[in-house]
Amino acid sequence: MGELSIKITVAQRVYPLVVDETEEENIRKAAKLLDGII
């Protein structure tokens, strides 16, 4: 599988990440949950 370069926003800060294609959806969901809690 390939890797993707994505940007995740948590608490109004942007975090660039390199993730595997299979993990992208889960990472985005986790970031959305964290952002909602903070």
Distance bins in CASP14 RR format, pairs under 12 A and 6 or more apart:
PFRMAT RR
TARGET T0000
AUTHOR 0000-0000-0000
RMODE 2
METHOD distances of the structure
MODEL  1
1 19 0 0 0 0 0 1 0 0 0 0 0
1 20 1 0 1 0 0 0 0 0 0 0 0
1 21 1 0 1 0 0 0 0 0 0 0 0
1 22 1 0 1 0 0 0 0 0 0 0 0
1 23 0 0 0 0 1 0 0 0 0 0 0
1 24 0 0 0 0 0 1 0 0 0 0 0
2 18 0 0 0 0 1 0 0 0 0 0 0
2 19 0 0 0 0 1 0 0 0 0 0 0
2 20 1 0 0 1 0 0 0 0 0 0 0
2 21 1 0 1 0 0 0 0 0 0 0 0
2 22 0 0 0 0 1 0 0 0 0 0 0
2 23 0 0 0 0 0 1 0 0 0 0 0
2 24 0 0 0 0 0 1 0 0 0 0 0
3 17 0 0 0 0 1 0 0 0 0 0 0
3 18 1 0 1 0 0 0 0 0 0 0 0
3 19 1 0 0 1 0 0 0 0 0 0 0
3 20 1 0 1 0 0 0 0 0 0 0 0
3 21 1 0 0 1 0 0 0 0 0 0 0
3 22 0 0 0 0 0 1 0 0 0 0 0
3 23 0 0 0 0 1 0 0 0 0 0 0
3 24 0 0 0 0 1 0 0 0 0 0 0
3 27 0 0 0 0 0 1 0 0 0 0 0
4 16 0 0 0 0 0 1 0 0 0 0 0
4 17 0 0 0 0 1 0 0 0 0 0 0
4 18 1 0 0 1 0 0 0 0 0 0 0
4 19 1 0 1 0 0 0 0 0 0 0 0
4 20 1 0 0 1 0 0 0 0 0 0 0
4 21 1 0 1 0 0 0 0 0 0 0 0
4 22 0 0 0 0 1 0 0 0 0 0 0
4 23 0 0 0 0 1 0 0 0 0 0 0
4 24 1 0 1 0 0 0 0 0 0 0 0
4 25 0 0 0 0 0 1 0 0 0 0 0
4 27 0 0 0 0 1 0 0 0 0 0 0
4 28 0 0 0 0 0 1 0 0 0 0 0
5 15 0 0 0 0 0 1 0 0 0 0 0
5 16 1 0 0 1 0 0 0 0 0 0 0
5 17 1 0 0 1 0 0 0 0 0 0 0
5 18 1 0 1 0 0 0 0 0 0 0 0
5 19 0 0 0 0 1 0 0 0 0 0 0
5 20 0 0 0 0 0 1 0 0 0 0 0
5 21 0 0 0 0 0 1 0 0 0 0 0
5 24 0 0 0 0 0 1 0 0 0 0 0
5 27 0 0 0 0 0 1 0 0 0 0 0
6 14 0 0 0 0 0 1 0 0 0 0 0
6 15 0 0 0 0 1 0 0 0 0 0 0
6 16 1 0 0 1 0 0 0 0 0 0 0
6 17 1 0 1 0 0 0 0 0 0 0 0
6 18 1 0 0 1 0 0 0 0 0 0 0
6 19 1 0 0 1 0 0 0 0 0 0 0
6 20 0 0 0 0 0 1 0 0 0 0 0
6 21 0 0 0 0 0 1 0 0 0 0 0
6 23 0 0 0 0 1 0 0 0 0 0 0
6 24 1 0 0 1 0 0 0 0 0 0 0
6 25 0 0 0 0 0 1 0 0 0 0 0
6 26 0 0 0 0 0 1 0 0 0 0 0
6 27 1 0 0 1 0 0 0 0 0 0 0
6 28 1 0 0 1 0 0 0 0 0 0 0
6 31 0 0 0 0 1 0 0 0 0 0 0
7 13 0 0 0 0 0 1 0 0 0 0 0
7 14 1 0 1 0 0 0 0 0 0 0 0
7 15 1 0 0 1 0 0 0 0 0 0 0
7 16 1 0 1 0 0 0 0 0 0 0 0
7 17 1 0 0 1 0 0 0 0 0 0 0
7 18 0 0 0 0 0 1 0 0 0 0 0
7 19 0 0 0 0 0 1 0 0 0 0 0
7 24 0 0 0 0 0 1 0 0 0 0 0
7 27 0 0 0 0 0 1 0 0 0 0 0
7 28 0 0 0 0 0 1 0 0 0 0 0
7 31 0 0 0 0 1 0 0 0 0 0 0
8 14 1 0 0 1 0 0 0 0 0 0 0
8 15 1 0 1 0 0 0 0 0 0 0 0
8 16 0 0 0 0 1 0 0 0 0 0 0
8 17 1 0 1 0 0 0 0 0 0 0 0
8 18 0 0 0 0 0 1 0 0 0 0 0
8 19 0 0 0 0 1 0 0 0 0 0 0
8 23 0 0 0 0 0 1 0 0 0 0 0
8 24 0 0 0 0 0 1 0 0 0 0 0
8 26 0 0 0 0 0 1 0 0 0 0 0
8 27 1 0 0 1 0 0 0 0 0 0 0
8 28 1 0 0 1 0 0 0 0 0 0 0
8 29 0 0 0 0 0 1 0 0 0 0 0
8 30 0 0 0 0 1 0 0 0 0 0 0
8 31 1 0 1 0 0 0 0 0 0 0 0
8 32 0 0 0 0 1 0 0 0 0 0 0
8 33 0 0 0 0 0 1 0 0 0 0 0
8 34 0 0 0 0 1 0 0 0 0 0 0
8 35 0 0 0 0 1 0 0 0 0 0 0
9 15 1 0 0 1 0 0 0 0 0 0 0
9 16 0 0 0 0 0 1 0 0 0 0 0
9 17 0 0 0 0 0 1 0 0 0 0 0
9 28 0 0 0 0 0 1 0 0 0 0 0
9 31 1 0 0 1 0 0 0 0 0 0 0
9 32 0 0 0 0 1 0 0 0 0 0 0
9 34 0 0 0 0 1 0 0 0 0 0 0
9 35 1 0 0 1 0 0 0 0 0 0 0
9 36 0 0 0 0 0 1 0 0 0 0 0
9 38 0 0 0 0 0 1 0 0 0 0 0
10 17 0 0 0 0 0 1 0 0 0 0 0
10 27 0 0 0 0 0 1 0 0 0 0 0
10 28 0 0 0 0 0 1 0 0 0 0 0
10 30 0 0 0 0 1 0 0 0 0 0 0
10 31 1 0 1 0 0 0 0 0 0 0 0
10 32 0 0 0 0 1 0 0 0 0 0 0
10 33 0 0 0 0 1 0 0 0 0 0 0
10 34 1 0 1 0 0 0 0 0 0 0 0
10 35 1 0 1 0 0 0 0 0 0 0 0
10 36 0 0 0 0 1 0 0 0 0 0 0
10 37 0 0 0 0 1 0 0 0 0 0 0
10 38 1 0 0 1 0 0 0 0 0 0 0
11 31 0 0 0 0 0 1 0 0 0 0 0
11 34 1 0 0 1 0 0 0 0 0 0 0
11 35 1 0 0 1 0 0 0 0 0 0 0
11 36 0 0 0 0 1 0 0 0 0 0 0
11 37 0 0 0 0 1 0 0 0 0 0 0
11 38 1 0 1 0 0 0 0 0 0 0 0
12 35 0 0 0 0 1 0 0 0 0 0 0
12 36 0 0 0 0 0 1 0 0 0 0 0
12 38 0 0 0 0 1 0 0 0 0 0 0
13 31 0 0 0 0 0 1 0 0 0 0 0
13 34 0 0 0 0 0 1 0 0 0 0 0
13 35 0 0 0 0 1 0 0 0 0 0 0
13 38 0 0 0 0 0 1 0 0 0 0 0
14 31 0 0 0 0 0 1 0 0 0 0 0
14 35 0 0 0 0 0 1 0 0 0 0 0
15 27 0 0 0 0 0 1 0 0 0 0 0
15 28 0 0 0 0 0 1 0 0 0 0 0
15 30 0 0 0 0 0 1 0 0 0 0 0
15 31 0 0 0 0 1 0 0 0 0 0 0
15 34 0 0 0 0 0 1 0 0 0 0 0
15 35 0 0 0 0 0 1 0 0 0 0 0
17 23 0 0 0 0 1 0 0 0 0 0 0
17 24 0 0 0 0 1 0 0 0 0 0 0
17 27 1 0 0 1 0 0 0 0 0 0 0
17 28 0 0 0 0 0 1 0 0 0 0 0
17 30 0 0 0 0 0 1 0 0 0 0 0
17 31 0 0 0 0 1 0 0 0 0 0 0
18 24 0 0 0 0 0 1 0 0 0 0 0
18 27 0 0 0 0 0 1 0 0 0 0 0
19 25 0 0 0 0 1 0 0 0 0 0 0
19 26 0 0 0 0 1 0 0 0 0 0 0
19 27 1 0 1 0 0 0 0 0 0 0 0
19 28 0 0 0 0 1 0 0 0 0 0 0
19 30 0 0 0 0 0 1 0 0 0 0 0
19 31 0 0 0 0 0 1 0 0 0 0 0
20 26 0 0 0 0 0 1 0 0 0 0 0
20 27 0 0 0 0 1 0 0 0 0 0 0
21 27 0 0 0 0 0 1 0 0 0 0 0
23 29 0 0 0 0 0 1 0 0 0 0 0
23 30 0 0 0 0 1 0 0 0 0 0 0
23 31 0 0 0 0 0 1 0 0 0 0 0
24 30 0 0 0 0 0 1 0 0 0 0 0
24 31 0 0 0 0 0 1 0 0 0 0 0
25 31 0 0 0 0 0 1 0 0 0 0 0
25 32 0 0 0 0 0 1 0 0 0 0 0
26 32 0 0 0 0 0 1 0 0 0 0 0
26 33 0 0 0 0 0 1 0 0 0 0 0
27 33 0 0 0 0 0 1 0 0 0 0 0
27 34 0 0 0 0 0 1 0 0 0 0 0
28 34 0 0 0 0 0 1 0 0 0 0 0
28 35 0 0 0 0 0 1 0 0 0 0 0
29 35 0 0 0 0 0 1 0 0 0 0 0
29 36 0 0 0 0 0 1 0 0 0 0 0
30 36 0 0 0 0 0 1 0 0 0 0 0
30 37 0 0 0 0 0 1 0 0 0 0 0
31 37 0 0 0 0 0 1 0 0 0 0 0
31 38 0 0 0 0 0 1 0 0 0 0 0
32 38 0 0 0 0 0 1 0 0 0 0 0
END
